[in-house]
Amino acid sequence: GPDFDCVYIGSTSGGAATLQVQIIADDDPAMGSPNILCSSAVIALATLVAGYNFKLKVPNYNNTTTDYRYLCAQYIIGTATTTAGTITTALLMDKQTGIGVS
């Protein structure tokens, strides 16, 4: 399956916040009963420096009986509330990993 590329831009927290990213899918655009396709580890705020990058691999689910029409990234903040910050998540197919200059 395709990769979700997650780049953490930065945040502030009043405590020791953690972040977990889940890729969820549903046949309903409102994500009323989503299925979790994959999850990141629970990442401590101290690890989440600006530019921190991680990938989530979406599994192939063609052989299931459920047709998922919608994919979504879900962010779970734990331990303490974050008070500001940004994370960017993008679905990538065949991302170029090296750029050569001739």
C-alpha positions in Angstrom: 0.0 0.0 0.0 1.0 3.7 -0.1 2.9 5.5 2.6 1.6 8.3 4.7 4.5 10.8 5.2 4.2 12.6 8.5 6.3 15.7 9.2 6.1 17.2 12.6 6.5 21.0 12.5 6.4 21.7 16.2 4.2 22.3 19.3 4.2 23.6 22.8 2.7 21.9 25.8 2.1 22.6 29.4 3.4 19.1 30.3 4.9 16.0 28.9 2.5 15.5 25.9 2.7 12.5 23.6 1.5 12.1 20.0 0.2 9.0 18.2 -1.0 9.1 14.6 -3.5 6.6 13.2 -4.6 6.1 9.6 -8.3 5.3 9.7 -10.7 4.4 6.9 -14.5 4.3 6.5 -17.1 4.1 3.8 -18.7 7.2 5.5 -17.1 10.6 4.9 -18.0 11.6 8.5 -15.8 8.7 9.7 -18.7 7.5 11.9 -17.3 4.0 12.4 -13.7 4.1 11.3 -11.4 1.2 11.1 -7.8 1.7 12.2 -5.5 0.6 9.3 -2.2 1.5 11.0 -0.8 3.4 14.0 2.5 5.1 14.9 4.2 4.4 18.1 3.3 6.8 21.0 6.0 9.5 20.5 7.1 11.7 23.4 7.1 15.5 23.0 10.9 15.6 23.6 11.3 13.5 20.5 9.1 15.6 18.4 11.5 18.3 17.3 10.7 20.5 14.3 11.2 18.5 11.1 10.8 15.1 12.8 9.7 12.8 10.0 8.1 9.4 10.2 6.1 7.2 7.8 3.0 5.0 8.2 2.6 2.2 5.7 -1.0 1.7 4.7 -1.6 -2.1 4.5 -3.1 -3.6 1.4 -6.7 -4.3 2.3 -8.1 -5.4 -1.1 -9.0 -8.8 0.3 -11.4 -7.6 3.0 -15.2 -7.5 2.7 -15.3 -3.8 3.6 -15.0 -1.2 0.9 -13.1 1.8 2.4 -13.8 4.9 0.4 -12.3 7.5 2.7 -8.9 7.6 4.4 -8.0 10.0 7.2 -5.2 10.8 9.6 -6.3 10.9 13.3 -4.0 12.5 15.9 -4.2 11.3 19.5 -2.6 13.6 22.1 -1.9 11.9 25.4 -0.6 12.7 28.9 -0.9 16.5 28.6 -2.6 18.9 26.3 -0.6 20.6 23.6 -1.3 24.3 23.5 0.0 25.0 19.9 1.6 23.3 17.0 1.4 21.9 13.5 1.8 18.5 11.9 1.5 17.8 8.2 0.4 14.4 6.9 0.3 13.6 3.2 -0.5 10.4 1.2 2.4 9.7 -1.1 2.8 7.3 -3.9 6.3 6.6 -5.2 8.0 9.4 -3.3 11.4 10.4 -4.7 14.0 9.6 -2.1 17.1 11.1 -3.7 17.7 14.1 -6.0 20.7 14.0 -8.2 22.1 17.0 -10.0 24.0 16.4 -13.2 
